[in-house]
Amino acid sequence: MQQKNLPNLKSFHTKDIGCNVHYKLGKRVEINSYNYLVSEDFKVNVHSLNYSGEANAKKKRFFSVNNLNYYTPKGVLSVNTGICHSNQDLNYGSIESKKKVQQIYTSVNFKSQLSDKINLQTGISYDCHKNRFNDSIPIYPFAMAPEDPKELSKDEISKHMADIYAYSDYAMSDKLSFSAALRANIPINNQTQRWNAQFGMKYNFDEKQSVMMSLGNYES
């Protein structure tokens, strides 16, 4: 538990716990899982326009990141997943805000060394964000006391993103190398199809000095 003393800050507390597990299944399969839970709350005196009062905030967050690697004679296949959940509460004057955030991420990648000079990596990913709001907010910005008029506001915002990509680098010599990448989104919910490409060139003067030039476009 931690407590901080700052101007206008009455109290601040944090509680957290985490665990990381790494396990090998023979010579080909490797699993890693990291899980973390944190709880925070603080009280602070806030001055806003004609209202002065105490703001109370609480936040609980849990996230988990999991990785599986499968080694084959031709390369490495990796499966990655992640989840994140958080609840946030804020009370200040006539403001009562409750927010829930959810995120889910997963990807499958394959990396292979085609030759001593050429590496290739390709994969697909999916990312989902959801934000839920349940708020009570003042009708007039200048009237923020608990007894002043307020209105309810509820909303949910969600976003789904899926991408495929391919990346390759070519070492022409010990000093000169090239790289190229291509990424495209998988249209979901009437999204626009977008293509992104990047190219790069790197020259090593010695072990400590190098110069790199890159060109490309990125849309998200």
N, C-alpha and C positions, 0 to 999 in steps of 0.2 A: 504494500500500500504506500502511495506517495501523496504528499501534500505540499502545495506550493504557496508562497506568499508573494503576491504582486499587488500593485496599486488597484484599489476597488475590488480585488478578488477576495471573497470571504472564505472560500474553501475549494479545494480541488483534490479529488481522490481517483486513483486508478487501481484496478485489480485485473490481473491477467494470468493466463496459464497457457502453455503450449507444449506440443509433443511432436517429435520427429522420429519416424521409423524407417529404417533402411534394411532391405532384405534381398538376398540373392537366392534364386531358384535354379540351382545348377550353374552351368557356365554361360547359358544363353539369356536368362531372364533376370532382370533387376527391377526392384520395386522400391519407390520412395514415397512416403506420405508425411505431409506436414500439416498440423492442425493447430489453430490458435483462437483463443477466446479472450476478449478484453471488455471490461466494463468501466466506464468513466462517468463522473458527475461533478458538476461545479456550481457554485453560487457566486454571483458577482453583482455589485451595485452598478446600475446603468442609468445614465441621464440622457433623455431624448426629448427635445423640444420642451413642452411644459410638464413633462411627467418624469419623475424619478422613482425608481423602485428596484427591487431585487429580481434578477433573472436566474432561473433554475434550469439547468440542462442535464439530461442524462442520455447516454449512448451505450448500447450493447452491440458488439460486433463479433461474428464468428466467420472464419474463412478456412478453407481446406484446399490444399494443392497436392495433387497426386500424379505420379509419373511412373510409367512402365516402359522399359527398354527391352527390346528383343533383338539379340545379335545373331545375324545370319552370315554365311560366307560372302554374301554380296553387299551387305551393309547393315544399318541399324534402323529398326522400326520402333518408333516411339509413340505412345499414346499418353496424352496429358489432359487432365481434367481439373477444374477449379470451381468452387462455389463460394459465395460471399453473401451473408445475410446481416443486416444491421437494422436496429430500431433506434430512432432518435426522438426525444421529447424536449420541448422548450416551452417554458412558461414565463411570461413577462407582461405585466399589466393586463390588457385585454387580449393578448396574444397567447393562444394555446396551439402549439404545433406538434403534430405527430407524423413522423415520416418513416416509411419502411422501404428499404433498398434491397433488391435481390439481383444477383449476377451469377450467371452460369457460363462457363467457358469449357470448350473441349477441342482438341486438335489431334490429328493423326499425321505423322511426318515420317518420311523415309530418306535416309542419307546414305549415299554410296560413293565409293572411290572408284571411278571408272578406269583410271589408270594412275600412274605415278604423278601425272600433271593435271588431271581433270577430276573435280569433285562435283557431284550433282545432288541436290536436295529438293524434294517436292512434298506437298502436303495440302491438307484441307483443315479449316478451322470454323468454329461456330461460336458466336458470342451473343448472349441475351442479357439485356438490362431491363429491370422493372423498378419504377419509383412510384410509390403510393403516398398521397398526401391527404391528411385529414386535419384541417386547420380552422381555427377561429381567429379572425383578423379584424382590426378596427375599421369601421366604415370611413372614418375621417382620420387621416394621418396625424393630425394635430391633437386628436383626442384618444389617448392610449391608456387611460386609467381603467381598472377592472370594471367600473360601473358605466363606462361609456359605451355607446352603441357598437355592436360588432356583428359580423356575418360569418356563416359557415362556408368553407370552401373545400371541396373534395375533388380529387383528380387522380388519374393514373396515367403514367407515361411509360411506354415500353418501346424497345428497339431490338430488332433481330438482325444480326450481321453474319454472313457466311462468306468465306473467301477460299480460293484455291491459288496456289503459287508454285513457281519453279525457280530455282537458283542454281547457278553453276559458276565455278571459277577455274581459270586455266593459268597455270604457271608456265610461261614460255621459257623462263630461265630463272636463275637464282635472284636476278635483279628485277625482272619485269613480269607482271601478272595482270590478267584481265578478269572481270566478273560481269555477269549479266543476270537480271531477274525479271520475271513477269508475274503479275498478280491480277486477278479478276474477282469481282464479287459475284456471288450466286444470287440473282434477284429474288427477294422475298417481299411479299406484300406490295407488289407493284413497284419495287425499287428499280432505278435505272441501272442498266448494265454499264460497268466502268472497268476500263483496262488501265493498268499502270506498268510502266517499264523503267528499269534503271540499268545504267551501264557504268562501269568503273575501270580505271587503269591505275596501277600502283608501280612505282619505281623505287627500288631500294638502293641508295647510294652506298650504304654500309650497314652494319648491325644496329646502329643508333639513329640513322637518318633515312627518311623516306619521304616521298611526295605522292599524293593521291589526287586524281581528277575523276569527278563523277558527273553524270548527267542523267536526268530522268524526271518523271512526274509522279505525283502521289495524290490520290483523292480518297476521302473517307467520309 
